[in-house]
C-alpha cells in the first residue's frame, strides 16, 4: 500500500513524551503514505482539572486561536490538535442523553478533522481509531472514510472512566468497523465476539532504539544508584502496576535498588514507595533515552496488577527488555503466556522474590556474581560474596529458551523460519564462561527471529486493508498462513 491517505484518531497525544504504539505505527505508515494524526480533543472537565499538566498550555493556545493546530511533525505526518472544547457528561447515567450529547461532540470533532483533511489535500482516506474514544462513535458516518479500522490494543473497559458507557460504546465501535485489528490474542478473541472481521496482527517494537551490542553510557542519575539494580520503564499508574508488590519487594530486600523510570499518576506520587531509600524515581524519559537505563540494569521487571485492564494487555516494554538481552521478571497473565519461553513469570510475591533472586545465564560461574546476580551470599547484605556460586551459575547456564519460540510470535507471511537454534547447554565443570555483553547479544539473536518491528505490524495491517471492501459490497478476508 503506497500513496494512500490515513487519518488516525489516537488516545495519546503525539507529543506525550513516552513511546506509544500508535505513534510508531504512524511513522511506519508515513514511509510510503500520508498520515493525519489526531490528538484527543479537549473537554471541559479536562481543562478544569488538568490545566497545570504538561502540554496543556499549548493545547489551550490552539483552542483560543493563538497557535496553529495543524502542523507537519515529520515527513508525511501532519498532527492536528483540534480547536474543539467538548462537553463533559460521562457521569450521566441515561444512555439516550449521553448519546445525544456525544453526537454534538462528534460533530464538533468531525468538523475540525474535515477542515484539516481539506488543508492537507486528502481526497479519500482510511480512518483508524486507536481504541475507545467516545467522540469517535459517529466519525465513520460523518467523515465517510474509504474504510474504517478499529485498533484495539488495550482493554479499556477495566478503567473506571469507561465502566458506565464504555461497554455499549465499544461494542458499537467494534460492530461498525470494516476491520478490527488487535495486538494480543486475548483481545482478538474479545473483538471477534462483536465483529468476525477481527485479526490479531501482533505488537511491533522500535527495535532500532534497543541494541544489545551498542555502547550505551551510564545515565548520570542512574550512576548514583548502587547495585544490584531492578529497573521498570514506563508509565507508573495504579491501574496497571501493583504498588503493594513493589513495596513488598523493596521492604523485604532492602539491599536491592528498585529504579522506576517514567511519569507517575497521582496514586504513585502519594505512594509510600517514595519513603523507601532503595526505591528511586528517575522521572519521565523520552523513548530515545530508555535503552541506557535498561542496559545498565541487572534485572528488568513488569509488576502488573492483574485486573480487567491488564489480563489481556500486551506490554511493549517486554519487547524492549528482551531486545536488550536482559533477564526479565513479569507478572503472569494470559497475554504473557506467549513469552513463557523467554521471561520469568511470577504469580505472587514469593515467586517474585525467588524469580528476581537469580537469573541463570547472566554472569559467569563463580562467586563474583555481582552485579549480574541478585542472589545474596551468606554474609548479611552481601551479593554473591559467599564461597559458593548460585546454582544456575555453577552449572554454567546460558540464556536458553525451552523451544524455538511460540508459533504466534511468527508472522508467517513476512517472517522466515528461525535459522538460529537455541543454545545447547555445555555440560561438566569446564563449562565456558560468557561475558555479560555476549549473553545479551545471544539473547537478542535468539529472540529476534520470533519478534518483529513496527514495520511488520504495519505490513500486516495493510494486508488486511488491501483485502477489505466496504460492507455494502461483498466483504472477504483471506488470512495467509491459516
C-alpha positions in Angstrom: 0.0 0.0 0.0 1.6 3.2 -1.2 0.5 6.8 -1.7 -2.6 6.4 0.4 -4.1 8.8 3.0 -4.6 7.6 6.6 -6.4 9.5 9.3 -5.6 8.3 12.8 -7.7 9.3 15.9 -5.5 8.4 18.9 -5.9 8.2 22.6 -2.4 9.5 23.3 -1.1 12.8 22.0 1.7 12.9 19.6 4.0 14.8 22.0 3.1 12.7 25.1 6.8 12.1 25.9 6.6 8.3 26.1 6.7 5.7 23.4 3.3 4.7 22.0 2.3 2.0 19.5 0.0 4.5 17.7 2.8 7.0 17.0 5.2 4.2 15.9 2.6 2.9 13.6 2.0 6.3 12.1 5.7 6.6 11.4 5.8 3.3 9.6 2.7 4.2 7.5 4.4 7.6 6.6 7.3 5.8 4.9 5.1 5.3 1.9 1.8 7.1 2.7 0.5 10.3 4.1 -0.8 10.4 7.7 -3.0 12.8 9.6 -2.6 12.1 13.3 -5.4 13.5 15.5 -4.7 14.3 19.1 -7.5 13.7 21.6 -9.8 16.8 21.7 -10.2 18.7 25.0 -13.3 18.7 27.0 -14.5 21.0 29.8 -13.5 18.6 32.7 -10.0 18.0 31.3 -9.4 21.8 31.1 -10.7 22.4 34.7 -8.9 19.6 36.3 -5.7 19.3 34.2 -4.8 22.9 33.3 -1.5 22.6 35.1 -0.5 19.4 33.2 2.5 19.4 30.8 1.4 20.3 27.3 -1.9 21.8 28.4 -0.7 25.4 27.8 0.0 24.7 24.1 -3.4 23.0 23.6 -5.2 25.9 25.3 -3.4 28.3 22.9 -4.6 26.3 20.0 -8.2 26.3 21.4 -8.0 30.1 21.8 -6.7 30.5 18.2 -3.3 31.8 19.4 -1.4 28.9 17.8 -1.8 26.8 14.7 -3.4 23.4 15.5 -2.3 21.6 12.3 1.5 21.1 12.0 3.8 19.0 9.9 5.5 17.0 12.6 7.6 14.7 10.3 7.8 14.0 6.6 4.3 12.8 5.6 2.9 13.1 9.1 0.6 16.0 10.0 -0.6 16.3 13.6 -3.9 18.0 14.4 -4.7 19.4 17.8 -8.5 20.0 17.3 -9.7 23.5 18.0 -12.6 21.9 19.9 -13.8 22.1 23.5 -16.2 19.2 24.1 -18.9 18.9 26.8 -18.2 16.6 29.8 -21.1 14.3 30.5 -19.7 10.8 31.2 -21.2 11.0 34.6 -24.8 10.9 33.2 -26.4 7.5 33.8 -29.0 7.9 31.0 -27.7 6.3 27.7 -30.1 8.3 25.5 -29.0 11.7 27.0 -25.3 10.6 26.8 -25.7 9.5 23.2 -27.4 12.9 22.2 -24.6 15.0 23.8 -21.9 12.7 22.4 -23.3 13.3 18.9 -22.8 17.0 19.4 -19.1 16.4 20.5 -18.6 14.1 17.5 -19.9 16.8 15.1 -17.5 19.4 16.5 -14.6 16.9 16.1 -15.6 15.8 12.7 -15.8 19.5 11.5 -12.3 20.1 12.8 -10.9 17.0 11.2 -12.7 17.8 7.9 -11.0 21.2 7.8 -7.6 19.5 8.4 -8.3 16.9 5.7 -9.0 19.6 3.2 -6.0 21.6 4.3 -3.6 18.7 3.7 -5.2 17.8 0.4 -6.6 14.3 1.3 -9.3 13.2 -1.2 -10.2 9.7 0.0 -8.7 8.2 3.2 -8.6 5.3 5.6 -9.8 6.1 9.2 -8.1 4.3 12.0 -9.4 4.8 15.5 -6.9 3.9 18.3 -9.2 2.3 20.9 -12.3 3.5 22.6 -12.8 7.3 22.1 -16.4 8.4 22.7 -16.2 11.2 20.2 -15.2 8.7 17.5 -18.5 6.9 17.6 -20.0 9.0 14.8 -16.9 9.7 12.7 -17.5 6.9 10.2 -20.9 8.3 9.4 -19.8 11.9 9.4 -16.5 11.6 7.6 -17.3 8.8 5.2 -13.9 7.2 5.0 -12.8 4.7 2.4 -12.5 2.1 5.2 -12.7 2.3 9.0 -10.3 0.4 11.2 -10.6 -0.1 14.9 -7.2 -0.7 16.5 -7.7 -2.5 19.8 -4.5 -2.7 21.9 -5.9 -2.2 25.5 -9.0 -3.5 27.3 -10.0 0.0 28.5 -13.4 -1.2 29.9 -11.5 -2.1 33.0 -10.6 1.5 33.6 -13.1 3.2 35.9 -13.8 6.1 33.5 -15.2 3.7 30.9 -17.3 1.5 33.1 -20.6 3.3 32.7 -20.8 3.9 29.0 -17.8 2.2 27.6 -19.3 -1.3 27.2 -22.0 -0.3 24.8 -19.9 2.4 23.0 -17.1 0.0 22.3 -19.5 -2.7 21.2 -20.9 -0.3 18.6 -17.4 0.8 17.5 -16.4 -2.8 17.0 -19.5 -3.7 15.1 -19.4 -0.8 12.7 -15.7 -1.1 11.9 -14.8 -2.6 8.5 -11.7 -4.2 10.1 -10.7 -4.7 13.7 -7.0 -5.4 14.5 -5.6 -6.3 17.9 -2.2 -6.6 19.4 -2.9 -9.6 21.6 -4.6 -13.0 21.2 -6.8 -12.2 24.2 -8.1 -9.0 22.7 -8.5 -10.8 19.3 -10.9 -13.3 20.9 -12.8 -10.5 22.6 -13.1 -8.5 19.3 -14.4 -11.5 17.3 -17.3 -11.7 19.7 -18.5 -8.4 18.1 -17.0 -8.4 14.6 -15.9 -11.5 12.7 -13.5 -9.4 10.7 -11.2 -9.1 13.6 -7.5 -10.0 13.3 -4.6 -10.4 15.7 -1.6 -8.6 14.0 0.9 -8.7 16.8 2.7 -5.9 18.5 5.7 -4.1 17.0 8.7 -2.7 18.7 11.1 0.1 17.6 14.0 -2.3 17.7 16.4 0.3 16.3 16.3 2.0 19.7 17.3 -1.1 21.6 20.6 -2.7 20.6 22.2 -5.2 23.0 25.6 -4.8 21.5 25.6 -0.9 21.5 27.8 1.0 23.9 25.3 3.0 25.9 26.8 5.3 28.5 25.7 5.2 32.1 23.0 7.8 32.7 24.1 10.3 35.3 21.0 9.8 37.6 21.5 6.0 37.4 25.2 6.2 38.2 24.2 7.5 41.7 22.3 4.2 42.4 24.3 1.3 43.9 23.7 -2.2 42.5 22.1 -4.5 42.2 19.5 -2.6 40.2 16.0 -3.7 39.2 14.5 -1.4 36.5 11.0 -0.7 35.3 10.4 1.7 32.4 7.0 3.1 31.5 4.0 4.9 32.9 3.7 4.5 36.6 -0.1 4.0 37.1 -2.0 2.2 39.8 -4.5 0.9 37.3 -1.8 -1.3 35.7 1.0 -1.7 38.3 1.0 -3.5 41.6 2.2 -0.9 44.1 1.8 -3.3 47.0 4.1 -5.8 45.3 6.7 -3.2 44.7 6.5 -2.2 48.4 6.9 -5.8 49.4 10.0 -6.3 47.2 11.6 -3.1 48.4 10.9 -3.8 52.1 11.9 -7.4 52.1 15.0 -6.9 50.0 16.4 -3.6 51.2 19.8 -4.4 49.5 18.1 -4.4 46.1 17.6 -1.0 44.5 14.3 -0.6 42.5 14.6 2.1 39.8 11.3 3.4 38.3 11.7 5.3 35.1 8.6 7.1 33.9 5.8 9.6 34.7 3.6 9.0 37.8 -0.1 9.1 38.3 -1.5 10.7 41.5 -1.6 7.3 43.4 2.1 6.7 42.7 3.0 10.3 43.7 1.4 9.7 47.1 2.7 6.2 47.5 4.8 5.0 50.4 7.4 3.9 47.8 8.7 7.5 48.0 9.6 6.9 51.6 11.9 4.0 50.9 15.6 4.7 50.4 16.1 1.8 48.0 13.3 3.0 45.6 14.4 5.6 43.1 12.0 7.6 40.9 14.0 9.0 38.0 11.2 10.7 36.1 9.9 10.6 32.6 12.4 9.9 29.8 12.0 10.2 26.0 11.9 6.8 24.2 15.3 7.5 22.8 16.7 7.8 26.4 15.4 4.5 27.8 18.0 2.0 26.4 20.8 3.1 28.6 18.7 2.5 31.7 17.9 -1.0 30.6 21.5 -1.6 29.5 22.9 -0.8 33.0 20.2 -2.7 35.0 20.6 -6.2 36.4 17.0 -7.3 36.1 14.1 -5.7 34.3 10.5 -6.1 35.6 6.9 -5.6 34.7 5.0 -5.9 38.0 1.4 -5.7 36.7 -1.6 -5.9 38.9 -4.0 -8.5 37.5 -7.3 -7.0 36.6 -9.6 -6.5 33.5 -7.3 -3.8 32.1 -4.1 -5.9 32.2 -5.1 -9.5 31.8 -5.0 -9.2 28.0 -2.7 -6.3 27.7 0.4 -6.7 25.6 3.3 -4.9 27.4 5.5 -3.3 24.9 8.3 -3.0 27.4 8.9 -6.7 27.4 10.0 -6.5 23.8 12.3 -3.7 24.7 13.8 -5.5 27.7 14.4 -8.7 25.6 15.8 -6.8 22.7 18.5 -5.6 25.1 19.2 -9.2 26.2 18.1 -8.6 29.8 16.7 -11.1 32.2 13.0 -10.2 32.7 10.6 -11.0 35.5 6.9 -10.3 35.0 3.5 -10.9 36.4 1.8 -14.0 34.8 -1.2 -13.1 32.7 -2.8 -14.7 29.7 -1.1 -12.1 27.4 2.3 -13.0 28.9 1.9 -16.7 28.1 3.4 -16.1 24.7 6.6 -15.0 26.5 6.8 -18.1 28.7 10.0 -19.4 26.9 11.7 -16.0 27.3 10.8 -14.4 30.6 10.4 -15.5 34.3 6.7 -15.3 35.2 5.5 -14.9 38.8 2.0 -15.2 40.3 2.6 -13.9 43.8 5.1 -12.0 46.0 7.0 -15.2 47.0 7.5 -16.2 43.4 8.6 -12.6 42.5 11.2 -12.6 45.2 12.5 -16.0 44.1 12.4 -15.2 40.3 14.2 -11.9 40.7 16.8 -13.5 43.0 19.0 -15.2 40.5 18.7 -15.3 36.7 20.7 -18.2 35.3 22.8 -17.3 32.3 23.7 -13.7 33.1 27.1 -13.9 34.7 30.0 -16.3 34.5 30.1 -19.1 37.0 31.9 -18.3 40.2 31.4 -16.5 43.5 31.9 -13.0 42.0 28.3 -12.8 40.6 27.6 -9.2 41.3 26.4 -7.1 39.6 24.6 -9.5 37.4 23.0 -11.7 40.2 20.6 -10.7 42.9 21.2 -13.9 45.0 22.5 -12.9 48.5 25.6 -14.7 49.8 25.9 -15.9 53.4 27.1 -12.5 54.6 24.4 -10.1 55.7 23.5 -7.8 52.9 26.1 -9.5 50.6 25.5 -10.3 47.0 27.5 -13.2 45.5 30.1 -12.6 48.2 29.8 -16.1 49.7 32.1 -19.1 48.9 29.6 -20.9 46.6 28.0 -19.5 43.4 24.3 -19.5 42.6 23.0 -22.9 41.3 22.4 -21.6 37.8 25.9 -20.1 37.6 27.6 -23.2 38.9 26.2 -25.1 36.1 27.4 -22.6 33.6 23.9 -21.9 32.4 23.3 -19.8 29.4 20.3 -17.9 28.1 18.3 -20.7 26.6 14.6 -20.7 25.6 13.0 -24.1 26.1 11.8 -24.1 22.4 12.4 -22.1 19.3 9.5 -19.9 20.4 5.8 -19.7 20.4 4.4 -20.0 16.9 2.1 -17.0 17.2 5.2 -14.8 17.6 6.0 -15.6 13.9 4.1 -13.6 11.3 4.2 -16.3 8.6 3.7 -14.1 5.5 6.7 -12.0 6.5 9.0 -13.8 8.9 11.4 -16.5 7.8 11.8 -19.8 9.7 14.3 -19.4 12.6 17.8 -20.0 11.4 19.4 -19.7 14.9 18.8 -22.7 17.1 18.6 -22.4 20.9 22.0 -22.8 22.6 22.8 -26.3 23.9 24.0 -26.2 27.5 27.6 -27.2 27.9 27.8 -29.9 30.5 30.5 -30.6 33.0 32.6 -28.4 35.3 34.6 -27.0 32.4 31.7 -25.0 31.0 33.0 -21.9 29.3 32.3 -18.5 30.8 30.4 -15.9 28.8 30.8 -12.1 29.2 27.5 -10.3 30.1 27.5 -8.4 26.8 27.8 -11.5 24.8 25.0 -13.1 26.7 22.9 -10.0 25.9 23.7 -10.3 22.2 22.9 -14.0 22.2 19.5 -13.4 24.0 18.7 -10.8 21.4 19.6 -13.0 18.5 17.6 -15.9 19.9 14.5 -13.8 20.5 14.5 -11.6 17.4 13.7 -14.3 14.8 10.4 -14.6 16.6 9.8 -10.9 17.0 9.2 -8.0 14.6 9.4 -4.3 14.4 6.6 -1.9 13.7 7.2 -2.4 10.0 5.9 -5.9 10.2 2.8 -4.8 12.2 2.2 -2.1 9.6 2.5 -4.6 6.8 0.1 -7.0 8.5 -2.5 -4.2 8.9 -2.0 -3.0 5.4 -2.5 -6.6 4.1 -6.0 -6.7 5.7 -6.8 -3.2 4.4 -5.9 -4.2 0.9 -8.2 -7.3 1.1 -11.1 -5.4 2.7 -14.0 -3.8 0.9 -16.8 -1.6 2.4 -19.6 -3.6 3.9 -22.1 -2.6 1.3 -20.2 -4.9 -1.0 -19.0 -8.4 -0.5 -16.5 -8.5 2.3 -14.0 -11.3 2.2 -10.8 -11.8 4.1 -8.1 -14.3 3.4 -5.5 -14.6 6.2 -2.3 -16.1 4.9 -0.8 -18.9 6.8 -4.2 -20.1 8.3 
